[in-house]
Amino acid sequence: MTRRSTFTDQSVTYGAIGATLAPDLLRYPPAGYRPAEDAVRLGSGAARFERAAESLMTWGIQRGSGFEVSEVSAGTGAQYPGIVYDAGGAPLAEQPEQRAEERFGADGTPYIASGMTAVLERKRRFGVAKTPVLVVYVIDEPGRIGFAYGTTADGPESGEESFILEHRDDDTVWLTIRSLLATSGVTAPRRRKRRRELTKLELRALHPAGGV
């Protein structure tokens, strides 16, 4: 698939920018891409949501699942705006406005913002695997926060992954991870297996029993 420019100073390696927002992602993924969606309950209450949100937006999932996050750059701040849908899959008549102010964690770490770039490094048996990524959108609404990034360099895996935290009406707090990835080469089956194992680690990264 040809590269498509984002609204930032870099480009990603896939065309369906923002596809992880689509309600029908699992049923109608772009050709050649495998969709996935997993969710975990993290607890309940506003305090749990706020604590998990701070960790999420300061790379807590990535660090908690074994990545070192390096070469973080603020980028331009522009993003794919996305569309918010109702429970029936129809776009809302009035789309919520995105917050634009810069935010920081308790230790001064800047919150992830649209347009940010970073390199995710993970130790392998032989060397270190590096995945450059670009944050293509950020969601920051009352009771809902998160982001998605896409790959920016050619490699064995290409696509987008999103991490959305919700404080639902029943007071429960949930993390949902969605991905849209294409895996190439003779090692594709093994890499897909590793991806499932990685997703399990990501789901546990913010859990009270193993994370925040």
N, C-alpha and C positions, 0 to 999 in steps of 0.2 A: 504494500500500500504506500502511496506517495506521502511525503511529509506534508503536514499542514501547519501553517504558522499560527501560533497562539497570539494573544493580544499582548505578549511580552517580548523581551529582547532575545528569546530563544525559541526554538521549534521543537516539537515532539516527534516521535517516530511512528505515530498512528494518526488516523484521520478523524476518528469519532470522539473529538474532544468533548468532555462533559457527559459522555454516555452513561457513566455510573449514576447520573441523576434520573435517568429514564425509568419510569415505573414498569415498562415492559422489557427491561434489559434481559431478563432470564429467558423470555420467550422468543425475542427477536434480536439476538446479538448480531453485530456486523459480521459479514462472511469472514471466516478464518480465525475468529476470536472465540475464546471460551469464557462465558460469564460465570460468576459465582457470587453467592450472597450468604453470609453467615452472621448470626447475631448471638449476643450473650447478655444476660441480665447481670448488672453490676451491683444491684442493691436497690435502695429507695431513698427518697428524700432529697431536699435541695442541697444539703451539705455534701452528700455523696456526688451529686451532679457537678457541683462547682469544683470539688477536688479532682474529680476525673477529668473535667473540662480543662483545667489548668495543665494537667499532665499530658493530655492528648495534644493540646495546642503548643506544647514545647517539646515535641518529638518523643513523648513518653512511650508510645507504642513501639516506635522503631528501636529505641534504646532498650526497652524492656524485652524485646524479642531477639536481641543479640546483635543489632547493628551499631556501628559507630557512625554518627552523623557528622560529616566534615564538609568543609568548603561551602558553608551556608552563606548565601548572598540574598540581599533584600529584593533584587530585581526591580521592576518598574511599579509594581503594585496593581497593574491592570489584571483583569481576569475574565474568563468565560463566565458570563452572568448567570447562565442556567435558567431553568423554569421550575417553579414550584407547583406541584400537582395536588389535587384533593384525593380523598380516599378512593374515589372511583376512577382515578387516572386522568381526570380532566384538568387542564391548566387553570389555576386560580385567576379570577377576573382581575383581582388586585394583587400584584406580586409584591412580597415583602421587600423592603429596602435593606440592603446590606450595610452593616456598620463599617465605617472606613477608618475610625481612629486607631492608632497604634496601641497595642496592649502588651503587657508584660507579666510574666510569672512572678511569684514571690521572691525568687532569687535574681530577678532582673533579666531573665531570658526573654527575648522578644517572642510574642506569639507568632505562630506560622501565619504568613500573609500570602495572598494571591500574588503570583509572580516570583515568589522566592525560588531559588534553586539550591540544591544540596547534592552531596554524594553520599550514598548509603554504602558503607563498607561492612563486609561480613567475612570472617575468617573461614577458610576452607582447609581441607586436609593439605592441599598444596597451594599456599599463597592466600591472597585476599581477593574476593570478588567485589567489584565496585560498580554501583548502579547510579548514574547521574539522573536526577529527577527534577521536574518543574512543577510547582504547585499551580494547578490550572483553575481552581476555584476554592473559595472559602465560604462556609455558611456560618453565620453568627446571628441567631435569632433567639428570642426568649424561649428557653427550654429545648433548644436545638443548636448544636455547634459541631463543626468538623471541617474537613478539607479533603481534596483529592489531588494526587500528583500523577504525572505521566512520565514515561521514559523519554530521555532526550538523546540517547546514544544507541547506535546499532549494537545488538547483542542477541543472546539466545532467547530473550523474553522482551516483548514489546506490548505496551498498553497502559492502562490506567487503574488506579486503586483508590478507593475512598474510605474514609473513617468518619462515621457520623454518630454522635452521642445525643441521646434524647432523654428528656425528663417528661415522661408521659402523664396523661391525665389521671391515671390511677396511682401516681406518685412513684412508680418504678423508674429505674434508670437503665437504659439499654445502649449497648454499643453495636452498631451494624457495620460490617466490612463488606464492601462490594468490589469486585474486580472484573476487568475485561482484558484478557491477555492472550497473546499469540505466542506460542513456543515453537521454535524451529530446530531442525537438526536431528541427528540420530539419537541424541540423548533426551529428546522431548518427553517421552514417557517418564523418565527418571526425574526430570525437572518439574513436571506436573505433580509428581508425588511429593517432592520437596516443597513445592508451593503449598500443598495442603497441610503439610507439617508446619510450615511457617505461619500459615493463617491461624492454626491452633495456638501457637505461641503469641501471636498478635492479640487474639481474643482474650488471653489470660493476662496480658501486660498491664491492664488497668483494673483487673479484678482485685477486690480487697484481700482475697486469700493469697494472691501472688504478685500484687503490684501496689497500687496506691490504696 
